[in-house]
Amino acid sequence: MAAPARIDADYDDLPYPSIHERTYEVRAFRKDRETVLLRGVVLDLSPPEHTFGVPGGPVEFHHMVVDVEVAMATAAITSVRVVFESHPHDGCQHIAAAYQALVGVSIARGFTHKVRELFGGPRGCTHVLALLQAMAPVVMQARWPMLSAAQAEAAAASGDVSVAAPKRMSVEDRRRMSLVNRDTCHMWASGGELIATIEGGGEVPMPGPVLTRLREHGIDPDAWRLEHGR
């Protein structure tokens, strides 16, 4: 994927010297049909000339890696692993084991409040806390890829191509899915247009980037949506 180069370009218009760089990266992996593995990384780099004048390249202040396994059916965390690769103090990594308290916690609604409750302030590492909060929304983005992969796997196992054909979502299906996003942001507010559309039996508009891609390839969005059950 070309995301890092794309993000670097967002800073090209700034003529000022860089004095610090923080990077969050989160990737989702399909561990099996029921489980998503999220790996998150936070990295802090400072130019050496701004860090006590030390020689060499950028100074790596923080580098933490967090693995979180999530059961897609329940959104519950089933496994956690926290690794401190780079840290400023010898005792920083001693808090790593405390994050096992996340096992069993839902990564869906209420997760941000829960991780602050468990690990905010002196109860945890501020950098791991920020990374965990960045990781949670990625589970939502992984739902459709997980569904598509499961359908393809079922088709391959049965030899029946029709198994992979998505079923058109019913009004109740759309309602159920909307509950996951309800009140997560202003677009999905309970009194907002999207929720009202779904509650009224309508369809959620196709995401803009998907519409653009389909049109670039000369594909009719309505026909594609009907074929793929979206």
FIDRENVO-241139 format. One record per residue (C-alpha): residue number from 1; x, y, z. Coordinates in steps of 0.5 Angstrom, whole numbers. Example, Ala and Ser with C-alpha at 12.3 -4.5 7.8 and 13.67 -1.06 7.14 Angstrom:
BEGIN
<kolvex><pos>1</pos><x>25</x><y>-9</y><z>16</z></kolvex>
<kolvex><pos>2</pos><x>27</x><y>-2</y><z>14</z></kolvex>
% end
This chain:
BEGIN
<kolvex><pos>1</pos><x>0</x><y>0</y><z>0</z></kolvex>
<kolvex><pos>2</pos><x>2</x><y>7</y><z>-2</z></kolvex>
<kolvex><pos>3</pos><x>0</x><y>11</y><z>5</z></kolvex>
<kolvex><pos>4</pos><x>6</x><y>13</y><z>8</z></kolvex>
<kolvex><pos>5</pos><x>8</x><y>17</y><z>1</z></kolvex>
<kolvex><pos>6</pos><x>1</x><y>19</y><z>1</z></kolvex>
<kolvex><pos>7</pos><x>2</x><y>22</y><z>8</z></kolvex>
<kolvex><pos>8</pos><x>9</x><y>25</y><z>7</z></kolvex>
<kolvex><pos>9</pos><x>6</x><y>29</y><z>1</z></kolvex>
<kolvex><pos>10</pos><x>1</x><y>32</y><z>6</z></kolvex>
<kolvex><pos>11</pos><x>7</x><y>36</y><z>9</z></kolvex>
<kolvex><pos>12</pos><x>11</x><y>38</y><z>3</z></kolvex>
<kolvex><pos>13</pos><x>8</x><y>45</y><z>3</z></kolvex>
<kolvex><pos>14</pos><x>11</x><y>47</y><z>10</z></kolvex>
<kolvex><pos>15</pos><x>17</x><y>51</y><z>9</z></kolvex>
<kolvex><pos>16</pos><x>19</x><y>50</y><z>17</z></kolvex>
<kolvex><pos>17</pos><x>24</x><y>45</y><z>20</z></kolvex>
<kolvex><pos>18</pos><x>21</x><y>39</y><z>23</z></kolvex>
<kolvex><pos>19</pos><x>23</x><y>39</y><z>30</z></kolvex>
<kolvex><pos>20</pos><x>19</x><y>32</y><z>32</z></kolvex>
<kolvex><pos>21</pos><x>15</x><y>27</y><z>29</z></kolvex>
<kolvex><pos>22</pos><x>10</x><y>22</y><z>32</z></kolvex>
<kolvex><pos>23</pos><x>7</x><y>16</y><z>27</z></kolvex>
<kolvex><pos>24</pos><x>1</x><y>12</y><z>29</z></kolvex>
<kolvex><pos>25</pos><x>0</x><y>6</y><z>24</z></kolvex>
<kolvex><pos>26</pos><x>-5</x><y>1</y><z>25</z></kolvex>
<kolvex><pos>27</pos><x>-7</x><y>-5</y><z>21</z></kolvex>
<kolvex><pos>28</pos><x>-12</x><y>-11</y><z>21</z></kolvex>
<kolvex><pos>29</pos><x>-11</x><y>-18</y><z>19</z></kolvex>
<kolvex><pos>30</pos><x>-16</x><y>-24</y><z>18</z></kolvex>
<kolvex><pos>31</pos><x>-13</x><y>-29</y><z>23</z></kolvex>
<kolvex><pos>32</pos><x>-19</x><y>-34</y><z>22</z></kolvex>
<kolvex><pos>33</pos><x>-26</x><y>-33</y><z>20</z></kolvex>
<kolvex><pos>34</pos><x>-28</x><y>-31</y><z>27</z></kolvex>
<kolvex><pos>35</pos><x>-22</x><y>-27</y><z>29</z></kolvex>
<kolvex><pos>36</pos><x>-19</x><y>-20</y><z>27</z></kolvex>
<kolvex><pos>37</pos><x>-12</x><y>-19</y><z>29</z></kolvex>
<kolvex><pos>38</pos><x>-10</x><y>-11</y><z>30</z></kolvex>
<kolvex><pos>39</pos><x>-3</x><y>-9</y><z>30</z></kolvex>
<kolvex><pos>40</pos><x>-2</x><y>-2</y><z>32</z></kolvex>
<kolvex><pos>41</pos><x>5</x><y>2</y><z>32</z></kolvex>
<kolvex><pos>42</pos><x>7</x><y>9</y><z>35</z></kolvex>
<kolvex><pos>43</pos><x>13</x><y>12</y><z>34</z></kolvex>
<kolvex><pos>44</pos><x>16</x><y>18</y><z>36</z></kolvex>
<kolvex><pos>45</pos><x>22</x><y>21</y><z>33</z></kolvex>
<kolvex><pos>46</pos><x>26</x><y>28</y><z>34</z></kolvex>
<kolvex><pos>47</pos><x>32</x><y>31</y><z>30</z></kolvex>
<kolvex><pos>48</pos><x>38</x><y>30</y><z>33</z></kolvex>
<kolvex><pos>49</pos><x>40</x><y>37</y><z>33</z></kolvex>
<kolvex><pos>50</pos><x>34</x><y>39</y><z>37</z></kolvex>
<kolvex><pos>51</pos><x>35</x><y>33</y><z>42</z></kolvex>
<kolvex><pos>52</pos><x>41</x><y>35</y><z>47</z></kolvex>
<kolvex><pos>53</pos><x>45</x><y>36</y><z>40</z></kolvex>
<kolvex><pos>54</pos><x>47</x><y>28</y><z>40</z></kolvex>
<kolvex><pos>55</pos><x>50</x><y>26</y><z>34</z></kolvex>
<kolvex><pos>56</pos><x>47</x><y>21</y><z>29</z></kolvex>
<kolvex><pos>57</pos><x>40</x><y>21</y><z>26</z></kolvex>
<kolvex><pos>58</pos><x>34</x><y>22</y><z>29</z></kolvex>
<kolvex><pos>59</pos><x>33</x><y>20</y><z>36</z></kolvex>
<kolvex><pos>60</pos><x>28</x><y>14</y><z>37</z></kolvex>
<kolvex><pos>61</pos><x>24</x><y>16</y><z>44</z></kolvex>
<kolvex><pos>62</pos><x>18</x><y>12</y><z>44</z></kolvex>
<kolvex><pos>63</pos><x>17</x><y>6</y><z>40</z></kolvex>
<kolvex><pos>64</pos><x>11</x><y>1</y><z>42</z></kolvex>
<kolvex><pos>65</pos><x>8</x><y>-5</y><z>39</z></kolvex>
<kolvex><pos>66</pos><x>1</x><y>-7</y><z>41</z></kolvex>
<kolvex><pos>67</pos><x>-3</x><y>-13</y><z>38</z></kolvex>
<kolvex><pos>68</pos><x>-10</x><y>-14</y><z>40</z></kolvex>
<kolvex><pos>69</pos><x>-14</x><y>-20</y><z>37</z></kolvex>
<kolvex><pos>70</pos><x>-22</x><y>-19</y><z>37</z></kolvex>
<kolvex><pos>71</pos><x>-28</x><y>-24</y><z>36</z></kolvex>
<kolvex><pos>72</pos><x>-32</x><y>-21</y><z>30</z></kolvex>
<kolvex><pos>73</pos><x>-38</x><y>-24</y><z>33</z></kolvex>
<kolvex><pos>74</pos><x>-38</x><y>-20</y><z>40</z></kolvex>
<kolvex><pos>75</pos><x>-33</x><y>-15</y><z>39</z></kolvex>
<kolvex><pos>76</pos><x>-29</x><y>-17</y><z>45</z></kolvex>
<kolvex><pos>77</pos><x>-22</x><y>-17</y><z>46</z></kolvex>
<kolvex><pos>78</pos><x>-19</x><y>-24</y><z>46</z></kolvex>
<kolvex><pos>79</pos><x>-12</x><y>-23</y><z>47</z></kolvex>
<kolvex><pos>80</pos><x>-7</x><y>-17</y><z>48</z></kolvex>
<kolvex><pos>81</pos><x>0</x><y>-16</y><z>47</z></kolvex>
<kolvex><pos>82</pos><x>4</x><y>-10</y><z>49</z></kolvex>
<kolvex><pos>83</pos><x>12</x><y>-9</y><z>47</z></kolvex>
<kolvex><pos>84</pos><x>16</x><y>-3</y><z>49</z></kolvex>
<kolvex><pos>85</pos><x>21</x><y>-3</y><z>43</z></kolvex>
<kolvex><pos>86</pos><x>24</x><y>4</y><z>45</z></kolvex>
<kolvex><pos>87</pos><x>23</x><y>8</y><z>51</z></kolvex>
<kolvex><pos>88</pos><x>26</x><y>13</y><z>55</z></kolvex>
<kolvex><pos>89</pos><x>26</x><y>10</y><z>62</z></kolvex>
<kolvex><pos>90</pos><x>28</x><y>3</y><z>65</z></kolvex>
<kolvex><pos>91</pos><x>22</x><y>2</y><z>68</z></kolvex>
<kolvex><pos>92</pos><x>17</x><y>4</y><z>62</z></kolvex>
<kolvex><pos>93</pos><x>16</x><y>-3</y><z>60</z></kolvex>
<kolvex><pos>94</pos><x>14</x><y>-6</y><z>67</z></kolvex>
<kolvex><pos>95</pos><x>7</x><y>-4</y><z>66</z></kolvex>
<kolvex><pos>96</pos><x>6</x><y>-8</y><z>59</z></kolvex>
<kolvex><pos>97</pos><x>3</x><y>-14</y><z>63</z></kolvex>
<kolvex><pos>98</pos><x>-3</x><y>-9</y><z>66</z></kolvex>
<kolvex><pos>99</pos><x>-6</x><y>-9</y><z>59</z></kolvex>
<kolvex><pos>100</pos><x>-8</x><y>-16</y><z>60</z></kolvex>
<kolvex><pos>101</pos><x>-14</x><y>-13</y><z>63</z></kolvex>
<kolvex><pos>102</pos><x>-17</x><y>-11</y><z>56</z></kolvex>
<kolvex><pos>103</pos><x>-18</x><y>-19</y><z>55</z></kolvex>
<kolvex><pos>104</pos><x>-26</x><y>-19</y><z>55</z></kolvex>
<kolvex><pos>105</pos><x>-27</x><y>-12</y><z>54</z></kolvex>
<kolvex><pos>106</pos><x>-31</x><y>-10</y><z>48</z></kolvex>
<kolvex><pos>107</pos><x>-27</x><y>-6</y><z>43</z></kolvex>
<kolvex><pos>108</pos><x>-34</x><y>-3</y><z>40</z></kolvex>
<kolvex><pos>109</pos><x>-38</x><y>3</y><z>44</z></kolvex>
<kolvex><pos>110</pos><x>-35</x><y>5</y><z>50</z></kolvex>
<kolvex><pos>111</pos><x>-28</x><y>3</y><z>49</z></kolvex>
<kolvex><pos>112</pos><x>-25</x><y>10</y><z>49</z></kolvex>
<kolvex><pos>113</pos><x>-28</x><y>11</y><z>56</z></kolvex>
<kolvex><pos>114</pos><x>-26</x><y>4</y><z>59</z></kolvex>
<kolvex><pos>115</pos><x>-19</x><y>4</y><z>57</z></kolvex>
<kolvex><pos>116</pos><x>-18</x><y>11</y><z>60</z></kolvex>
<kolvex><pos>117</pos><x>-21</x><y>8</y><z>66</z></kolvex>
<kolvex><pos>118</pos><x>-16</x><y>2</y><z>66</z></kolvex>
<kolvex><pos>119</pos><x>-10</x><y>6</y><z>64</z></kolvex>
<kolvex><pos>120</pos><x>-11</x><y>13</y><z>64</z></kolvex>
<kolvex><pos>121</pos><x>-6</x><y>18</y><z>68</z></kolvex>
<kolvex><pos>122</pos><x>-1</x><y>14</y><z>73</z></kolvex>
<kolvex><pos>123</pos><x>-5</x><y>7</y><z>71</z></kolvex>
<kolvex><pos>124</pos><x>-1</x><y>6</y><z>65</z></kolvex>
<kolvex><pos>125</pos><x>3</x><y>9</y><z>59</z></kolvex>
<kolvex><pos>126</pos><x>0</x><y>15</y><z>56</z></kolvex>
<kolvex><pos>127</pos><x>3</x><y>13</y><z>49</z></kolvex>
<kolvex><pos>128</pos><x>0</x><y>6</y><z>49</z></kolvex>
<kolvex><pos>129</pos><x>-7</x><y>9</y><z>51</z></kolvex>
<kolvex><pos>130</pos><x>-7</x><y>14</y><z>45</z></kolvex>
<kolvex><pos>131</pos><x>-5</x><y>8</y><z>41</z></kolvex>
<kolvex><pos>132</pos><x>-11</x><y>4</y><z>43</z></kolvex>
<kolvex><pos>133</pos><x>-16</x><y>9</y><z>42</z></kolvex>
<kolvex><pos>134</pos><x>-13</x><y>10</y><z>35</z></kolvex>
<kolvex><pos>135</pos><x>-14</x><y>2</y><z>34</z></kolvex>
<kolvex><pos>136</pos><x>-21</x><y>1</y><z>36</z></kolvex>
<kolvex><pos>137</pos><x>-24</x><y>4</y><z>30</z></kolvex>
<kolvex><pos>138</pos><x>-20</x><y>0</y><z>25</z></kolvex>
<kolvex><pos>139</pos><x>-25</x><y>-6</y><z>27</z></kolvex>
<kolvex><pos>140</pos><x>-31</x><y>-3</y><z>24</z></kolvex>
<kolvex><pos>141</pos><x>-27</x><y>-2</y><z>18</z></kolvex>
<kolvex><pos>142</pos><x>-25</x><y>-9</y><z>18</z></kolvex>
<kolvex><pos>143</pos><x>-32</x><y>-12</y><z>18</z></kolvex>
<kolvex><pos>144</pos><x>-34</x><y>-12</y><z>10</z></kolvex>
<kolvex><pos>145</pos><x>-27</x><y>-15</y><z>8</z></kolvex>
<kolvex><pos>146</pos><x>-28</x><y>-20</y><z>14</z></kolvex>
<kolvex><pos>147</pos><x>-35</x><y>-22</y><z>11</z></kolvex>
<kolvex><pos>148</pos><x>-32</x><y>-22</y><z>4</z></kolvex>
<kolvex><pos>149</pos><x>-26</x><y>-27</y><z>6</z></kolvex>
<kolvex><pos>150</pos><x>-31</x><y>-31</y><z>9</z></kolvex>
<kolvex><pos>151</pos><x>-36</x><y>-32</y><z>3</z></kolvex>
<kolvex><pos>152</pos><x>-30</x><y>-33</y><z>-2</z></kolvex>
<kolvex><pos>153</pos><x>-27</x><y>-39</y><z>3</z></kolvex>
<kolvex><pos>154</pos><x>-34</x><y>-42</y><z>4</z></kolvex>
<kolvex><pos>155</pos><x>-35</x><y>-42</y><z>-4</z></kolvex>
<kolvex><pos>156</pos><x>-28</x><y>-45</y><z>-5</z></kolvex>
<kolvex><pos>157</pos><x>-29</x><y>-50</y><z>0</z></kolvex>
<kolvex><pos>158</pos><x>-36</x><y>-52</y><z>-3</z></kolvex>
<kolvex><pos>159</pos><x>-34</x><y>-52</y><z>-10</z></kolvex>
<kolvex><pos>160</pos><x>-41</x><y>-48</y><z>-11</z></kolvex>
<kolvex><pos>161</pos><x>-40</x><y>-41</y><z>-13</z></kolvex>
<kolvex><pos>162</pos><x>-47</x><y>-39</y><z>-11</z></kolvex>
<kolvex><pos>163</pos><x>-45</x><y>-39</y><z>-4</z></kolvex>
<kolvex><pos>164</pos><x>-40</x><y>-33</y><z>-5</z></kolvex>
<kolvex><pos>165</pos><x>-46</x><y>-29</y><z>-8</z></kolvex>
<kolvex><pos>166</pos><x>-48</x><y>-24</y><z>-2</z></kolvex>
<kolvex><pos>167</pos><x>-55</x><y>-24</y><z>0</z></kolvex>
<kolvex><pos>168</pos><x>-59</x><y>-17</y><z>-1</z></kolvex>
<kolvex><pos>169</pos><x>-59</x><y>-14</y><z>6</z></kolvex>
<kolvex><pos>170</pos><x>-66</x><y>-14</y><z>9</z></kolvex>
<kolvex><pos>171</pos><x>-69</x><y>-8</y><z>13</z></kolvex>
<kolvex><pos>172</pos><x>-68</x><y>-11</y><z>19</z></kolvex>
<kolvex><pos>173</pos><x>-60</x><y>-13</y><z>17</z></kolvex>
<kolvex><pos>174</pos><x>-59</x><y>-5</y><z>16</z></kolvex>
<kolvex><pos>175</pos><x>-62</x><y>-3</y><z>22</z></kolvex>
<kolvex><pos>176</pos><x>-58</x><y>-8</y><z>26</z></kolvex>
<kolvex><pos>177</pos><x>-52</x><y>-6</y><z>23</z></kolvex>
<kolvex><pos>178</pos><x>-53</x><y>1</y><z>24</z></kolvex>
<kolvex><pos>179</pos><x>-53</x><y>0</y><z>32</z></kolvex>
<kolvex><pos>180</pos><x>-46</x><y>-1</y><z>32</z></kolvex>
<kolvex><pos>181</pos><x>-45</x><y>6</y><z>29</z></kolvex>
<kolvex><pos>182</pos><x>-50</x><y>10</y><z>32</z></kolvex>
<kolvex><pos>183</pos><x>-48</x><y>16</y><z>36</z></kolvex>
<kolvex><pos>184</pos><x>-41</x><y>14</y><z>34</z></kolvex>
<kolvex><pos>185</pos><x>-40</x><y>21</y><z>31</z></kolvex>
<kolvex><pos>186</pos><x>-44</x><y>27</y><z>28</z></kolvex>
<kolvex><pos>187</pos><x>-46</x><y>23</y><z>22</z></kolvex>
<kolvex><pos>188</pos><x>-49</x><y>17</y><z>26</z></kolvex>
<kolvex><pos>189</pos><x>-53</x><y>21</y><z>31</z></kolvex>
<kolvex><pos>190</pos><x>-59</x><y>18</y><z>33</z></kolvex>
<kolvex><pos>191</pos><x>-63</x><y>24</y><z>31</z></kolvex>
<kolvex><pos>192</pos><x>-59</x><y>25</y><z>24</z></kolvex>
<kolvex><pos>193</pos><x>-61</x><y>23</y><z>17</z></kolvex>
<kolvex><pos>194</pos><x>-57</x><y>17</y><z>16</z></kolvex>
<kolvex><pos>195</pos><x>-60</x><y>13</y><z>22</z></kolvex>
<kolvex><pos>196</pos><x>-67</x><y>16</y><z>20</z></kolvex>
<kolvex><pos>197</pos><x>-66</x><y>13</y><z>13</z></kolvex>
<kolvex><pos>198</pos><x>-64</x><y>6</y><z>16</z></kolvex>
<kolvex><pos>199</pos><x>-70</x><y>6</y><z>21</z></kolvex>
<kolvex><pos>200</pos><x>-75</x><y>8</y><z>15</z></kolvex>
<kolvex><pos>201</pos><x>-72</x><y>2</y><z>11</z></kolvex>
<kolvex><pos>202</pos><x>-68</x><y>6</y><z>6</z></kolvex>
<kolvex><pos>203</pos><x>-61</x><y>5</y><z>4</z></kolvex>
<kolvex><pos>204</pos><x>-54</x><y>8</y><z>7</z></kolvex>
<kolvex><pos>205</pos><x>-51</x><y>12</y><z>1</z></kolvex>
<kolvex><pos>206</pos><x>-45</x><y>9</y><z>-2</z></kolvex>
<kolvex><pos>207</pos><x>-38</x><y>11</y><z>1</z></kolvex>
<kolvex><pos>208</pos><x>-35</x><y>17</y><z>-4</z></kolvex>
<kolvex><pos>209</pos><x>-29</x><y>13</y><z>-5</z></kolvex>
<kolvex><pos>210</pos><x>-32</x><y>7</y><z>-7</z></kolvex>
<kolvex><pos>211</pos><x>-37</x><y>11</y><z>-12</z></kolvex>
<kolvex><pos>212</pos><x>-31</x><y>15</y><z>-15</z></kolvex>
<kolvex><pos>213</pos><x>-27</x><y>8</y><z>-16</z></kolvex>
<kolvex><pos>214</pos><x>-33</x><y>5</y><z>-19</z></kolvex>
<kolvex><pos>215</pos><x>-34</x><y>10</y><z>-24</z></kolvex>
<kolvex><pos>216</pos><x>-27</x><y>11</y><z>-26</z></kolvex>
<kolvex><pos>217</pos><x>-28</x><y>3</y><z>-28</z></kolvex>
<kolvex><pos>218</pos><x>-34</x><y>5</y><z>-32</z></kolvex>
<kolvex><pos>219</pos><x>-38</x><y>1</y><z>-27</z></kolvex>
<kolvex><pos>220</pos><x>-45</x><y>3</y><z>-25</z></kolvex>
<kolvex><pos>221</pos><x>-46</x><y>4</y><z>-18</z></kolvex>
<kolvex><pos>222</pos><x>-53</x><y>1</y><z>-17</z></kolvex>
<kolvex><pos>223</pos><x>-52</x><y>-5</y><z>-21</z></kolvex>
<kolvex><pos>224</pos><x>-45</x><y>-7</y><z>-17</z></kolvex>
<kolvex><pos>225</pos><x>-49</x><y>-5</y><z>-10</z></kolvex>
<kolvex><pos>226</pos><x>-55</x><y>-10</y><z>-13</z></kolvex>
<kolvex><pos>227</pos><x>-50</x><y>-16</y><z>-15</z></kolvex>
<kolvex><pos>228</pos><x>-46</x><y>-15</y><z>-8</z></kolvex>
<kolvex><pos>229</pos><x>-51</x><y>-14</y><z>-3</z></kolvex>
<kolvex><pos>230</pos><x>-49</x><y>-8</y><z>-1</z></kolvex>
% end
